[in-house]
Amino acid sequence: MKRVGFLTSGGDCQALNAAMRGVVKTLWFTLGGDNVEIYGFFNGYKGLIYSDFRQLTYSDFSGILTRGGTILGSSRTPFKTIREPDENGLDKVKAMKQNYYKLNLDCLVILGGNGTHKTANLLREEGLNIITLPKTIDNDLWGTDMTFGFQSAVDIATNAIDCIHTTASSHRRVFIVEVMGHRVGWLTLNAGMAGGADIILIPEIPYDIDKIIDAINLRTKRGASFTILAVAEGAISKERSKMGKKELKESLARSKAKYPSVSYEIAAEIEERTGQEIRVTVPGHTQRGGSPCPYDRVFASRLGTKAAQLIMDDEYGYMVGIVNREITKIPLEDVAGKLKYMEPDATIIQEARMLGISFGD
């Protein structure tokens, strides 16, 4: 008998359900339904902390391959406060361990991003059997070439840029499309290239507003009637990138009081300097939503199958990821707390520059 718990933590994305389905179907068909018990903890780590769970049946995982979001619900439980008692004095780590042992679980499968993996590794260090699956539209988890949800988000962000192209050309305007990504630029770069953006701004390459304006003016001189910028929500200017932590925080606070986001600040600067009409589009949480694309359905299913194999082999303490197109296991202790940034001189960025794309630097 294998008794397996599941929880999905952090921001939701496409293919969470597909990944859980992959684990459960593999266990069910390999071990037989009578030899598997599945428990779902609701709303992320909160479910594990406060004993909010339900035993799930095979039918709970039927028909969810194409369903976005997560059947278990999700929430953010910051790692930096995980060892702090809650408002009622409850020791959260102790409570999670107690609920794990109360159900006599063989393993807990945790689906999430960077913060989720920090807590998952903490639970591993506390003696629990943990396997994780890499979920994030940002594709910023260290140790895996790809995370599920990323490709679906690229498709949605690309579609937003595609749609902007027609109205931008009709009205001869500069358009900014703000793409999700606070700290890394994988999503913005891929969607920007796929959507034919002329300027791409990502957190790893601080921008110079003068260079952005130069790129816009150059397009105008060459006869282009419009310009499209794909801007990561975490894009940062060269001036701010040189600031200390306190000064940067104060600068961002002043900006936030005046502009909804960095894209609106950039738009105001361009408009003031060029006199051109600027429009900003923010796809926002649509990038997390909807049905997973075919790639993510297959990818998440493969990850789930590998996770099930590890469970059957009693191999715990790993994240299941993909390296050089092969599904593999990565020690959880090597993953937790690390982000996979874009390298400013990465081959794909060099290729984008050769296509004439400006990075504002």
N, C-alpha and C positions, 0 to 999 in steps of 0.2 A: 504494500500500500504506500502510495506517495501522497502526502498532504501538502499542498502548495498554496501559498497566499499571493495575492496580486495587489499592487496599488500603483496609481498613476499620479505623479506629483509635478507641480510647477505649471507653467502655461500649457494649455492643450495644443494639439496639432493633429493633422491628418495621420491616419494609420496606427494610432494607438490601439484601436480595437482589432485591427488586422494582426498586429504583433501578438496581442494576448491570445487571439484565436489560433495563431500558429503554434504557440506553446501547448495550448489545451488539446487541439486536434492531434498533435503528434503524440502527446502522452496517452490520450484516449485510444488511438488506433494501435499504438505499440504495446501498451500495458493492459489495455482492456478497461472499460468504464468502471468495473467493480474494484479496480485497483488504484483509482485516482479520486482524490477529493480536492475540490478547488474552493478557496475562500477569497472573496473580494472585499477589500477594505475601501470604504467610500471617502471621497474627497481628500486624497493624498495621505500624507503622514498623519493628518488629523484622525482619520479612521483607525489607524494603528494605535494612536495615542489614547483615543477615547472609546476604543472597542466598538466601533461602528462598522460592522461587517455582516456579510451574509454568505452562506454556503451557496455556491453557484452550480448549476446543472449544465449538461452539454448543450441544451437548447438555448441557454443564455448566450452562447457563442455562435449560434446559427444566424446567418443573415447579417453579420456585422462587418464583413470584409470591406464593403464599400462605404461604411458609415463613418463619418468624421467624428471628432470629439472623442469622448471616452465614456463607456457605459458605467464606469465606476466614479465619475466625477473627479475633479482635481482641485487643488488649492496650493498656495505657496506657504511653506513653513520655513522661514529663514534659518539657514545653518548657524548663523552667528548667535541666534537666541535659543538654539535647540537644547542646550544644557541649562538654560534658565528656567525656573519653575513657572508654570502658568499663573493666571490671576488667582487661582485657588490654591496655589502652592504645590501643584502636582509636578513631580519629577517626570518630565516627558520621556526621557531615554529609558528610565526604569519602567514606565508604563508600556512603552513599545515592546520591551523585552518580555514583560509579563504576559501581554496579549499574544505574542508569538508562541510562548511556551504553553499558554493555556489551551491553545488549539493543537498543540503537539505537532507543529509544522515541521516538515523536512526542509523547507526552503521558502524564502520570500523573493518573489520576482518584482523588481522595482523598475518602472519605466519613467525616465525623466532626463533632464538636462544637467547642467553643471552643478547647480546648488543641490539638486536631488542626489547627485552622485557623492557629494561630500557627506551627506547624512547617511547614505547607503554604506559608504566605507566606514563611517563611525559605528554603524550597527554590526558590520563585519568584525571590526576590532573588538566589539563587545561580545563576540562569540556566536552571532547568528549566521546561518547559512544564507548567503545573498547572491543573487544573480541579477544583473541589470541589463536593460536594453536602451540604446541611445536615441532619445527623442528630443529633437529641437529643430525648428525651422531655420535656426541660425547656422547650423552645421559647424558649431564651434567646440564640440567635445573632442578632447585630445584622445588619441589612440585609435580612432576610426576614421577612415577616409570619407565616410558619409554617415549622416544621421537620417532616420526616417522623419518625414514631414518636410524636409528641406526641398525636395524636388517638387512637391505639390505647391509649396509656397512660391517657388521660382515660377511655376506655371501661372499662378494667379497674379503675381507682381508683373510678369511679362505681359500678360493680357491687359493689365492696367496701362502699361506704357504703349502697347499696340493701339489701344483705344484713344489715347491722348494724341497719337500721331495725326489722326484725321482732323481733329478739331484744331490742333496746333497749326497745321498747314493751311486750314481754311481761314483762320484768323490772324495768321502771320505773327504769332506770339512766342515768347519764351515760356515754356512750361517746366515746372519742377514736380517730379513724382517722388514722394518720400516713401522709402522702403524700410521695413523693420530691420533692426540690427543696431543695438546700443554700443557694442564693443567690437564687433567684427563685421567685415564687409562681404562675406561670401554670398549672401543672398542678393545684395545690391549689385555686386559685380556681375553675377550670372544673369540676373534679370535685366540689368542694364545692357549687357552685350546682346542678349537674346532679343531685347526689344528695340535695339538700334539707338540707344541713348547716345547723345553727342558728348556729354560730360558726365562722369561718374565720380561721386565723392564718397569715400569710405573712411571709417575711423583710423585705419592704419596709415593713411596718407593724408596728413593735415593739408588743408587747402589754403590758397592765397586768393583772395577775392579779385585781385588785379589779374591774376592768371585766368580766372573764370571769365572775366569780362573780355580779356584778350581773345579767348577761345570763341566767345559769342560774336565779337566783332569780326574775327577772321571768317567765320561762317557767313556772316552778312556780306563781307567783301567778295566771297566766292559765289554769291548769288542765292544762298539759302534763305528761305523766307521765315524759318522758325528754328528754334533750338530746344532740345529736350535734355533736362538734367535728371539723372537718377541719383537721389541723395539718401544715404543711410541716416537713420534718425540719430545716430551717434557721431555723425560727421563733425569734425572739429577744425577750427582755423589754426594756422601756423602760430598766430599770436597766443592763442589759448593753450596750445600744446606745449609751450615753453613756460607756462605759469606753474607755480607751486600749487599744492592741493587746496590750501585755503583761498588763495587768490582766484583759482579756477572756479571753486564753488561759489564765490561771491559774484564772479562774472556771469556764470550760468544763471544764477538767481536773478540778476538784473535783466538778463535777456528773457527769462521765462515770464517775468512780470510784464514784458512788452510784447512778446511774440509767443504764439502757441507752440512753436517748435523751431528747430534750427532752419528748416526749409523756408519758413516765413521770414526769418531774419536775413537769410541769403537773398530771398526775393526782394526784400525792401532795399538792400544794398545795391543790387543790380538795377532796380528801377530808378533809384536815386542817381546812380552814376551814368546810366545809359538813356534814361527816358523811355525805355521800352516797357510795354505792358507785360506784366508777369502774372502767371496763374500757378497756384499750388494745388496739387491733388494728393490726398493721403488715403491710400487703400486700407491702412490700419489693420484691424483684426480680421478683415476678409482674408488676409494672407494665412491665417491659422485655420480658416473654416472650410466647410464643404467636404466633398468626397475626396479621398486620397487618389492621386493619379495612379495609373497602372504601374509605373515604376515603384512607387512606394508600397503598393499592395504586394507586389512580388518580393521586394526587399524586406519589408517587415515580416512577411511570412517565413522567409528564409532565416531571419534572425530568431524568430520564434521556434523554429524547428531545431536550430542549434542550441538554444537555451534548454529545450526539452531534453536533448541528448545529454547535456551537462547534468541536468537533474537526475536522469536515469543512471548516470555514471557516478553520481555523488561527488561531482566536481563543483565546488562553490568558491565564491570570492572573485568572480570574473564579470566583466562587461562583455557582451557579445557584440562584435563590430565587424567591419569589412576592411581588409587591407589588401591592396593589389588585386581587387575583385574577388577575393576569397573570404568567406565568412569564417571568422576565427574568434578566439577568446583572448581578452586582454586583462591582466591582473587589475582588479579594482583599485588597489593601492597606487597603481601607476597612473590612473586616470583622474582620480578625485582631486579637485582643486586646480586643474590645469585647463587652460583655454587654448584652442587651436586658432591662432591668428592667421590672417593673410600676410604673407611676406611681401613687402613693397616691391621687391624685384622678382617676384614669382613669374614663372614662364607665362601664365595666363595674362598677367598684367602687362608684361612686355608685348604680348601678342595684341592685346587691346590697344596699346599705344600705337602699334604699327598700323592698326586699322584707322588711326586718326582720332581715337577717343582721348579726351583730356581728363586728367585726374585733378585738375586745379592746382597743380604744384609746379 
